[in-house]
């Protein structure tokens, strides 16, 4: 229903790339360029400056982009409100999750949801916790699921379930037979850590700061970008780490890793994050309710 020229312009203005806009819109680049030129002819002014294979918005382009944001936001609200009146549960949902949650929690949840609501198409974006929060802030996704503290008071943060973190090491490590361990005992061990911005890393650093006898920093020997990479490095005897207990069930059964509880225990919430005042469609409300029930069932079974 909305003006196709404006839709194409809006996509280009967000990505600042005709090539990326063409990929996202499933159009050819010449077709995207044609639509933008049509809009520029309509307004009788340039909307983009093109220099050295880079583009930027002109003053008029900034104005059109600002109003296009409002137009498409209102258009989305109109569709959502009509869907709410008809009880329709359909459409496209953009969900974002931090790496640990996306790999170990969401597959079964989203699979069950899709079976119940086959008319809902879900696009899942994966990043670290900081990246997911930024996507929610920028309205790039409808709902985020993260594993670290969220400080933006303009967002709704709703705890879903609690996750236990444990020390992991290979079975040949001299400390592998311990029943529990204090982090201060591991200060000299090579520590394999997630990257900056990871929710797991932030929780560990915060926990470390709360322990009065942990005055020294961890001896970080490697920084890796996923739970799987961290586990592989620990299995290879390259150091120890602290990870979610939920991520190592297979390795524990196979005897590839040893998990040792921390003293005091280290837990963190997995939380839903979404815009406080954003109009939400029936589908996202249904997904939230579905996920709340899933989290309660998981907590009860632990």
N, C-alpha and C positions, 0 to 999 in steps of 0.2 A: 504493500500500500504506500509506503513512504517513497519519496522521490529517489529513483535509482542513482541519479547523479550525485545526490547528497550522501547516499549510503557509501558510494565508492570514494568520494572525497573524504568522508569521515574516517574510513579505514586507512586511507593513505596518510591523512593528517596525524593519526595516532601512531602509525608505524614509521612515518617519514621515509617511506620506501615504496616506489611503484611496484618493484619486483615482489616484495613481501606481501603487499596488498593483493596483488594478482594471485599469489599462492593461496592466501587466506580466503579470497572470494571465489576461487576456482575459475578465474578468468585469464585471458591472455593479457600480457602487459600492454600491447597496443590498445586493447579494449578499455583497460583502466585509464590509460592516457586520454583516450577519446572522451570518456565520460567526464573527466576532470576539465578538459578543454571546453566541453559543452557548458559546464557550470561557470567557467570563467567568462565565456561569451555571454552567458545570461546576465552575469553581474557586471560585465564590461570592465573587468580588472583581473590582474594576475592574483592567484591565491597562493602560489608557491614561487619562491626564488630557487632557481636551479643553477648551481655553481659547482664545478669540479666533481661531477657525479654525485653530488649531495643536494638534498632539497631542504628547505626550511619554509615555514609559513610567513607570508607577508602580513602586514597589519590587517588587511582585509581578510586574509586567510584565518588569522587568529579569531576575528569576529565571527566568521562563518562556522569555525570549529566550535566556538563557545555555544552558539545557538543550536548547532547540530547535536551537541551533547544533550541539551535540554529537550530538543524535539524527540530524539530517540529514547530518552528516559521516559518522557510522557507517553510515547507510543507503547513502550514496554508495559507501563502501568495500565494503559487502556486494555491491552491484550490480557494482562493478568487479572484485571477486575472482571472482564467479561468471562474469562475462564472460571473465576471463582463463582460467578452467578450460575454458570451451567454445571458446576461440579466437575469440570474437565481436569484430569490429571495427565498432562502431556506437555510436550515442549522440550527445550534443550536446557540442561543445567550445567553450569561450569563449577566444578569442585576442585579445590586445591588441597594438597596434603603434604606434610613433611615426609621425608624419605622413609623413615621407619614405619610410620602409619600407613603410607601408600603400599608398602611391600608386605606388611604383616597383618594389618587390621582391615583395610578397606576392600580387598578383593572379594571376600565372602559376603561382607555387608552389601556392597553394590550389586553383587551377583544376585543375592536374594531379593533386593529391591527391584531389580530389572525384571525378574520373573513375575513379580506382583504387578508392576507397572511397565509393561513392554512398550507403551507409547512414549515413555520418557527417555530421551537420549542424554547420556551423561558424558561430559568431556572432563577428564581428570588431568590436572596439571600437577607436576611433582617438583618440589624445590625444598630448600631447607626452611626452617620455621620463619626466619626473618623474611625470606622471599614470599612465603605464603601470606604473611601479614600485610606486606606491601601490596600484593595483588588484591586483597580484600579492601584495603584503603583506597586503591585506585579503581575499584569497581570492575576489575578484570575477571573476578570470579564471584559467584553467588555465596559460596560457603567455603571456609577454610577449616582444616583440622590440624592442630599443631601440638607440639610436645614441650613447649616452653612458656614462660611467663609473657603475657602481652600487656604492654604499658599504655597503649592508646585507649584513653577513656571514652572515645567516641565509638568504640566497637563493643559489641556484646561478646563476652567471653563466658562460655558455658561448659563447665567440666563434664566430661563424658565418662571416663573411667580412670582408675589409678594404675600406674605401671611401675613395677619394681625394677630397679637397676642393680646389677650385681657385677662383681669383678670376674673377669674371665681370663684363663691362662691355659697353656697346653698341659696335658697330663704329666709331662716329665718335669715340670717346674717344681723346684724344691718346696714351694708354698702350697702346692696343689692339694695336699691332704688336710689343710686347715678347714675347720668347720665354719669359721667366720673371720673377718679381718677388718682392721681399722685402716683407713686410707693412709695414715701417717706411717704405717709399716711398709708402704709400697713406694715411698718417695724416691728411692734410688733405682727402682726398676724402670726399664725403658717403657714408656707409656705411649700406646697407639691411640690417637685421638681423631675425632671427626673435625671437619673444617670449620673455620670461623663462620658464625651465623647458624650453625647446627644447634637445634634445641637440646640434643643430648650433651653437647659440649657446654652449653650455657648452664645447664642444670648441675653438671659436675663441678664447674668453677664456683658456682654459688654454694654448693654443698661444701666444697673445700674451704671457702671463706668462713663458713659457720663453725668449722672445727678449730678450736683454740690451739691445739697442739700441731696443727698443720701450717706452720709458719712459712715453710718453703714451698716453692712451686713444684708441680709434677715435672718429671723429667720426660718431656714430650719428644719422642724420637721420630714419630711419623704423624702426618696429618692426611687423612684419607676421606674420600667424598661419599662413602656409602657404608651401611652396616655390613654388607657382604665383604667389602674390601677389608674392613677392620677385622672381621672374624677370620678371614683367610690369613692375614698377617700374624694374628695370634696363634692360629693353628700351626703355622710354620715356625713357631718359637721365637718370633722377632720381638716379643714384648708382651705386656698385659694390657687390658683395657677395661672400661666399665660400659656395659651395654644393657639394653632392655632384656629382661628374662624371656619375654615373648619372642625375641628374635633368634634364640639359640636352642629351641626345643629339639630340632633335628640333630644338631651337633652333640647335644647332651646324650641323646639316645644312642648315637653312634660311638660315643666315647671320644670324640675328637677334641672336645673342650671340657674344661672343668669350671663350674660356676660356684663362687663363694659369696655368701651374703655379707654386706657391709654392716659395720657397727659404728654409729647408729644406722638403722636402715635408711636407704635412699629410695624415695618414691617421688613420682611426679604425676600430674594429671595430663591426660589427653583431652584437649578442649576444642569445642566448636567455636569458630570466630566468624561473626558476620556484622554487617552494617546495622547500626542501631535504628536508623530512621528510613531505611530502604524498603520500598514496597516489595513484598515477596509473593511470588506466585504460589498457587495451590501445590505445585510439584515440589517446590523447595520446602514448604511447610510439611508436606507429607514425608519428605526425605528426613527432615529433622526429627519428626516424631518416630519414624522408623528406626533411625540411628539411636535415639534415646532408649528405645525398647531393646535394641540389640546390645547396647552398652550395659544395661541393667541385667540382661540375661548372662552376659559374659562375666560380670562382676559376681553374680550369684553362683556361677559354676566354678569359680576359682577357690 
